[in-house]
Each structure stands twice: as C-alpha cells, then as structure tokens.
Amino acid sequence: MNIWFTLIFAVLIIAVVVVEVIGVQRKGDGDTITENWRWVRDHSPPWGRWVLEVFTAGLLMWAIIHFLAN
C-alpha cells in the first residue's frame, strides 16, 4: 500500500464529505452534489443528458462491483 496515495485519498474523501454535510445543513438551492448533478442534467441537451446518465450509471455499477468483489 502506498501511504502517500492513501493519505491524499483520505483527505479528499473527508473534504467531499465535509462540503456535502455543510450543503445539507444549508437550506439554499444547489448546495449538495445531487442538486448540482440534477441542475447539469436538466440544463444539458438531450445527448448531454444521455452521456451524463450513462456515465453515472457506469460509475455506480463499477463501484459496486469494485468494492464487493475480492
């Protein structure tokens, strides 16, 4: 295991979680990852929406397989 990669990865994950928690606590629009994703989806042309949804579905499927497979 590469300790530097692990430390950088942990710092980035913690930063994303902190930003998301702050966004959830605020009551404004566009403060969370999901709200931003939906805004991009809703303001994209049909082909852009398709690309975003296929990319997101592929990323989620990869993550499930990646973290559950040994």
TANORFEN-V762152 format. One record per residue. N is the residue number from 1. D_CENTER is the distance of its C-alpha to the mean C-alpha in Angstrom with 1 decimal. Layout:
# TANORFEN-V762152
N:D_CENTER ; N:D_CENTER
This chain:
# TANORFEN-V762152
1:24.5 ; 2:23.8 ; 3:23.8 ; 4:22.5 ; 5:19.4 ; 6:18.9 ; 7:19.5 ; 8:17.2 ; 9:14.3 ; 10:15.2 ; 11:15.5 ; 12:12.0 ; 13:10.5 ; 14:13.1 ; 15:12.4 ; 16:8.7 ; 17:10.3 ; 18:13.3 ; 19:11.8 ; 20:10.0 ; 21:13.5 ; 22:15.4 ; 23:13.6 ; 24:14.5 ; 25:18.0 ; 26:18.7 ; 27:20.0 ; 28:19.3 ; 29:17.3 ; 30:14.0 ; 31:13.2 ; 32:9.9 ; 33:6.4 ; 34:8.0 ; 35:11.1 ; 36:10.0 ; 37:8.5 ; 38:11.8 ; 39:13.8 ; 40:12.9 ; 41:13.7 ; 42:16.8 ; 43:18.1 ; 44:17.8 ; 45:20.9 ; 46:21.2 ; 47:20.6 ; 48:17.4 ; 49:16.1 ; 50:17.1 ; 51:15.4 ; 52:12.0 ; 53:12.6 ; 54:14.1 ; 55:11.4 ; 56:8.7 ; 57:11.6 ; 58:12.6 ; 59:9.4 ; 60:9.6 ; 61:13.3 ; 62:13.3 ; 63:11.4 ; 64:14.0 ; 65:16.8 ; 66:16.0 ; 67:15.9 ; 68:18.7 ; 69:21.0 ; 70:23.4
